[in-house]
Amino acid sequence: MSPRTGLTRVLDDLGTTLIDLVRGDPGRAADIGGVVIHDPDDDQALPVGALVLGVGVREPAPLLHLLGKEGAAALVVRGPIVLTEEVSAAVDSSGVALLGLAPGASWTQLAAMLRSLLAEGEVDPSETLGGVPAGDLFALANAVASLISAPVTIEDRSSRVLAFSGRQDEADPSRVETILGRKVPARYTQMLEARGVFQRLYRSDQPVYIEGLPADDGSVCLPRLAVAVRAGDEFLGSIWAAVRAPLSPDSSTAFGDAAKLVALHMMRQRAGADVERRLRADLVSTAIEGGAGAAEAVRRLGLADQACVVLALALAHSHGDDPAAHARLLAERQQIADALAMHLTAVHPRAAAALIGDVAYAILPAESDDRALRIATDFRNRVGNPVLVGVGEVSDGLTLSRSRAGADLVLRVLRAGRASRPVARVSDVHGEGLLLELSDLIAERGDTLTGPVARLIAYDRKHSACLVETLGAWLDAFGDVAAASAAVFVHPNTFRYRLRRLSEVGEIDLGDPDARFAAMLQLRLWRPDGAAPAPRTPRSTGAPSPPATPGAR
């Protein structure tokens, strides 16, 4: 990140309206490493220079000391804050700045605004549009505000605030409410629609002057000047300025011209997001595949010194072969992958996820697969789409391919319907996974079925008998004739006769444990008609799959 995303920049853009500096030196934090919500009941990993949101924190002094040891940049707690000697000493000794969140402001909106601001800071500062760093809408809002001497907001098509300038205290309570909620309140939107403001805005490429709307306290809000932001025929959003009177012709023209520059920045943001998604997918793919470039990919993801677990997630259903349904399937996969990335980033700031083929892979820093299982289960329970998640084993950053192989194997077991749960670890499906790997080996070598089971299948096919079913039921019941006969709905005496008959036909000694094990394994691996297992479907990532080895992980 560039220095523009330091704590000073955060205070410059969000100060006075959302947060204010209570105590501390904002210049000590040159870079903000991420936004983390404090949870006293969870073992959280903080990035260096974290900005911690202390939701519900009443006594910040103990937390300040703890955050100082972990290299955090700042702690935000709900204002107003009583600055006691204990709190002041904690700030000074820890080096962690203490910020206050304005009463009535939403923690959710603050977190979203901070992450949006930090994401803009990742743009290369050497790339500029109109003298403003590309994609930096906050800097652009401040530039427009200086140009027309009025506080402005930049909003999307749904009247959500993307960025705002300073000097918002010169506006009115409705503007402050808009920024705190990060969206224009519905009652004001309805009044604007009733006046036909949005219709005028959509149809014109010139600024639209709006007389002040009535406020809740009986007063009148400041007038607004708005202009549409377009890229060709596409309506991207709008710029809104709180003014006290109509602007001069020159200022109005400059305000209209600013919309063209805002459009360039918004398109740059959109393109940057697409590039970032592709780059991250490449890094994740390279890291989990192993090979020469894996170490560098892990380093660029910031996971070189982390114990990590690879997750493999796939949709549990298919939309068929219809082209329109296939398009929906692709969109649904990407949506799930994006949701997974957002969920895991909230858990750990360095988690990475990307859609590779038809599987969403994620690299989650975690010390145990138990924690990874809980996180994956929580995500599965939250999303509306039925998904299957395979959890790999814990690996260091340089052996992620081993964890990915385990996650892939678990996902295959889940897709094959051989597990009773939608989220599982390697240890949860060890037996089923081993059978799948043995099936792969049989299919690759082209082995054919031989021995007692082959003879029983041939006899059943010729005489329409059910000796194979009888053997399977007996083995599954551990030799309990009563339970086995009940499972196949025959009388115990009839079942005993069939057992004697299959021993003769199959030439198998049911008292020999090796013979029983071989028969049980063949019944698990071969289809009832005696055909070999079908070869597994190649992975969709384009990477070659190594030959399956029994027991390999």
N, C-alpha and C positions, 0 to 999 in steps of 0.2 A: 504494500500500500504506500501511497505517497504521503508526504507530510501534511497534505491538505486534509487528511482524515484524522488529524490529531484532535485532542480535546478542545483546543482553542477554536478550531473550525466548527465543532459541534455546538459550542456555546455561541459562536457568532451567528449561526443559522437558526438554532432552536431556542436561544436565550430570550428572556423577557416574556415570551409567550408560553413555552412549555416548561423549561427548566432554568434554574439560575444557580450560580456558583455560591455555595455557602462558605466554604473554606478550602484552601489548598491552592497549589500552583498548577494551572492547566498546562503551562508550558513544559512540564516535566514529561508529559505523555505525548511524544512526537507522533505516535501511531496508535490507533485503536485496533486491537487484534480481533475484536468481535463483541457481540452483545449477548450477555448471559443473564438469565433470570435466576435469582438466588432461590434455592430450595433447601431449607435446613435438614430435610429428611432424605436428601439424596446425595450420593457421593459424586460431585461434579468435577469435571476436568476443565480448568480455565485456560484459555489461550493467553499468551503474554500480552499485556496491555488491554485486558478485558474491561469493558464498561458493564458493570454489574447492576441490575435492576433489583433493588431490595424491596420486593413486594411484601407488605405487612411488617417490615422491620421497624420496631419502635426504639430500640436502643442500638444505634449504629456503631458504638465504640468497639465492642468485641469483634464484630464482623470486619471493621476496618483493619484491625490488627491481623486477622486471618488473611484478608485479601492482600495486605502488604507483603506477606510472606510468599504469596503466589504471583506477585508482579502485576496485580490489577492496576488499571489507570484511574478509575473513578467508581464511586458508589452513588446510586441515585435512590433517595428515599422520599416518601411523601411529605410535602411541606404542609404547614410551616414547621421549621425545625428549630428546636431550642438548642442553641450552641453553648453547651456547658463546657467547663474546663476539661472534663474527661473526654468529651468528643473532640475538642480542639487539640488536646494532646495526642489523641489517637490519629487524627489526620496528619499532624506534624511528624509523628514518629513513623507512621506507615508509608507516608508519601502518596497515599491514595486520596484524591480530591473528593470532597463531599458535595453532591448536587441535590437540589430540592426540586421535586416535581410539583407543578402548580396544582392547587386544590381543584378537583373536578376534572382534571385531565385523565385520560384513559391510559393505563399501562400498556394495553394492547396497541393503541395507536402510537404511543411513544416508541415501543419496540419496532413497529413497522417503519416509522419515520427514521429512526436511527439506522436500521438496516438498509433502507433506501439511500440514506445519505452516505453510508460507508460503501455501498455498492458503487455509487457515483465516483467515490474517491479512488476506485480501482482503475478508472480510465486513465490512460497515459496522459500526463499533464502536458506533454509536448504537442499533443494533437488538439488544436483549437478550431472553433467555428465562430467567426465574428469576434475574435479576441477573447472568447470564453472557453475554458477546457471542454472538450466535446462530451456531451451527455450530462454535464453538470447543471441541472435545472435550478438548483438553489443559487448558484453564482449568477445564472442568467436572470433569475427573478430579481436579485439585488441590482443587477445592471439596468433592467427595465424600470425598476422603482426609482433609481437615480435619474434616469432619462426623463421621466415625467413628474418626478417629485411627489410620488404617491405610493403607498404600500400596495403590492400586487400579490396575487396567487396564480399559479398555473394549475389548471384542472383538466382531468380527462373527460371522456364523453359522458361519463356517469356522474359528473360534478364531484368526483373525488379529488382531493388536493394532492397533487404530485410534488409541489414545492411552493415555498412562499418566501417573500423578502423580509427584511427587517422593517422597523418602524410600524409594526402592526398596532402598537399602542396608540397611533394617531388615527386609527380607524374607529370602529364602533363595536359594541358587544356582539353583534351578529357575526362580524368577521372573526373575532376571538373564538366564538363558539364553533365556527367553521373549521378553524385550524386545530382546536382541541379535539374535535371529533373527526378531523381529516376528511370531512365531507360536508357539503352544504346541507344544513338542516332541511328536512322534508317540507316543513311549512313554508320556508322561503322559496324552495324549488316550485312548490305548487302555485305560489303567488306569481312567480316569474312565468310559469307556463300559462296562467290565466291572463296575463298581460300580453302574451304572444312574444315574449322576449326571445325564447329559444328559436322560434320560427324565423324571426328577424336575423338572429345570429347565424343560423344555418344558411340563409339565403344571401347574406352579404359578406363581402371581403373587407368591408370598412368597419371601424369601431362603432359600436352601438351604445348610445347613452341611455341609462335607465334611471328614472327618478327614484328617490329613496323609498324603500318599502316601510310599512308600519312595523315598529318593534313591539315586543310583548309588553313593555312598560308604558305604552301609549305614545312614545316618542317616534321619531322618523329616522330611519337609518340614513347613512350618507349615500349620495348617489353613486352609481357604479358605471364604469366604462368597460365594456367587454369587446373582445375581438376573437373571431374564430381562428383556430390553428388548423391548417389543412396541408395535406401532401397530395397535390393533384386534386382529384375529386373526393379523396378520403378525408373525413372529418376526424381529426385526432383529439381535439380538446379545445380549450379556450384560455384566454388570459383575462383576469378581472382586476381592475384597479378601483380602490375606494377613493373617490375624488370629492371635492367640495363644490366644484362648479365645472361646467364643460371646459375641456382643454382648448388651448389655442390651436389654430389650424396646423402649425408646425409640430406641436407636441402630439396632436392627434395622428398626424401622418407618421411620426416616428413610432408611436404606439402600434399602429397598423403594420408598419414594416417589421417591428419586433416579432410579430406573429410568424413571419416567414423564417426568422432565425430560430425561434422556438420549435418550429416544425422540423428543421434540420437536426436540432439536438434530440428531439423525441424519436426521430427515425434512426439517429445514431445510437440511441439507447436500445431501441428494438433490435437493430443489427448487432450491437454489441452483445446483447443477451443471447442471440442465436449463435454467435461465434463462441461465446463463453460455454454454451451448452455443448457444442461440438468438441471444443477443446477439452472440456472436462470428461466427456465420453471417451475421447482418445486416451487421456491419461489413465482413467479407470481401467479401460480395456488393456492397456499396456501393462499396468501394475499387476493385474490379476492373472495375466497370461504367463508372466515370468519372461525370462530371456534377457538379452543384452540391455534393452531399454527400460527394464522394470525398475531398477534402482533409481534412475533419474526421474521416472514418472512418480514414484513414491515420494521422492524428495520434493518435487514440485507440488505435490498434494499436501505437503507438510506432515507426512506420516512416517518419516524415516525412523524415528525413535519411539514409535508407538506399537503396543501390542494391539493387533486388529483382528476382526472377524469379518469374513465376507458373507454377505447375504445374497441369495438368488431368489427373485420374486417373479412370478408369472401369473397371468389370469387363469382362473380355474375353468373358464368356459371358452367356447369358440363361436364365432358368428357365421360359420359356414363359408361357402365359396362365392356368395353374391358379392360383386364389386363394391356396391355401396356399403354392404355390411363389413367388407374387408377394410374399407376406409375408416369406418367407425371403430373397428378393432385397433387399427394403428393409432388413431387419436386417443383411444382409451388406454392403450399401453403407455403412450407418452404422458398422459395425464397422471396415471398411477406412478410412473417413474418420477415425475416432478413432485407429486405429493410425498413420495418416500424421501426424496432429497430434502424437502422442507422439514419433514418430521424428524429426520436424523440430524439435520443441522441444529434444530432446537435442542436435541439431546447432547450433541457434541459439535462444537463449531468446525472441527476439521473433518467431519464425516463427509464422504463423497459418494454420489450415486449417479448412475447413468443408464440409459436404455441401450442395450447391445443386442441387436437382433430382436427376438421376441421375449427376452428376459431382462428385467431391471436388476442390475448388480449394484451392490452398495458395499463400501468399505467403512466399517464402524470401529473406531478405537474403543476397545473393551478388553478388560483383563480376564473375562471368563465368558464362555458361551452361554452360561445361565443368564447373565445380564443381557446379552444379545438376543436370547430367546424371549425374554420379557419385553424388550423394546419392540421386536418384530411382532409379537402377539398383540401388543397394545396398538400398533399401527394397523394390523389386520382387523382388529375390532372396531377401529375408528372409521375406516374407509367403507364406503357403501358397496364397492365391488368385491365379489368373492375372489380372493387371491390365495395362492399357495406360496409359502416362504420356506426355503431351505437355509439352515444356519450352519456355516462351516466351523472348522476348529480354530482355536486361537493361534495366530501366527505372528511373527514379527514382520516388519515392512518388506523384508527381502524374500519372504517365502509365502507371499499371498496366494501364489498359484496352488499351493497345497490346500489352503482354506477354501479357495474357489472350487477345487475338485470335489471336496466334501460337500459344499453347498449344492453343486450340480447334481451329485449323486442323490442327496436328500430330495431335491426337487423332482428327479426322475421317479423316485419311490412314491412321492405324493401324487404326481401326475398319473402314475400307473394304478392308483387307488389301493396301494398296499399298506397304507397307514390310516389310522383312525382319526388323525388330527391334521389340520391344515398348515400348521407351523411346527417344524421339528428340527432337531439337531442330528448330527451324524450318529451319536450314541443312542438316540431314540429309535433309529431305524437300521441299526447295525445288521441284523439278520436279513431284513428285506434287501438292503443294499448289497450284501454279499451275494444273494441269489441273483440279483440283476447283473452283477459283474461276472458271475459264472455263466449266466445266459449269454452275455456278450462274447465270452471266450468260446462257448459252444458254437454260436452263430458264425464267428470268424473262422473257426477251424472246420466248420461244416460237419461236425460230429453227428452220427446217427445213433438212435436208441438201440441198445442191445441188452441182453440179460433177461431176468425174470419179468420185468415190467413190459418189455417188448413182446414177450411171448403171451402175456395176459391180454395186451391190447389186440394182438392178432386173433386170439381166441374169442374175445368179446365181439370183434367185428364179424367174425365168421358165424358165430352161434347166437348173436344178439343177447349175449350174457352180460353180467355186470360184476365181473370179478375184480376189475380195476377199482370200481367204486367201493367194493367190499374191503379191499386191501387199504385204500385210503382212509376209510372210516375207522378201521381197526387201529391203524397207526396213529391217527389223530386222537383216538380215545385211550392211548397207551395200553392197548390190549384188553380193555374193559368191554367184554362182549355185550353186556346189557346196554351200556351207553352207546356203543357203536351200532348195534342193531336198531335201537330207537332212532338214531340219527338218519338211518336209511329206511326206516319204517318197515322192518321185517321182523318176524318172530326170532327170538334168540336161537332156537334150534335150527331154523333155516340159515341163520347167519353162520352158525358153527359148521354146517354142511358146506357152505360156500368157502369158508376158510380152508377146510380140508381139501376142497376141490382146487382152489387157487394154488395151494401148496404143491399139488400134484402137477397141475398144468404149467405153472410158472417155474417149477423145480426150485422152489425157494424154501429154505429152512427158517421158519418164523422164530425159532428159538435162538438164532444166531444174531447178535447185536449188529455185526458188520453188515449182514444181509439186510436187516431192517433199515439201517441208516442209508444204505445205497438205494434201496427201493423208495424210501421217503424223499431223498434228494432228487431222484429221477422224476417222481410224481410232481415235485415242486417246479422243476425246470422245464420239462417237456409238456407240450399241450396234450390234452386227452387223446387226440388222434395219433400221437406219436411223432408229430412233426417237431423239428428243432425250433427253438425260439427265434423270432424275427430279429434281424440285426437292429441295433439301436439307431435312432435318427441322428444324423450328424448335427453337431451344435451349429447354431445359426450365426456364430460370430465370424465364421470364415477361418478360424484357427484350426489346425489339424488336431485331431484327438489321438492321444497315445493309445496303444493297444491295452485292452482291459486285462487286469491281472487279479486273480482271486485275492480278496482281502486287501487290495490296494486302496489307499485313501489319499 
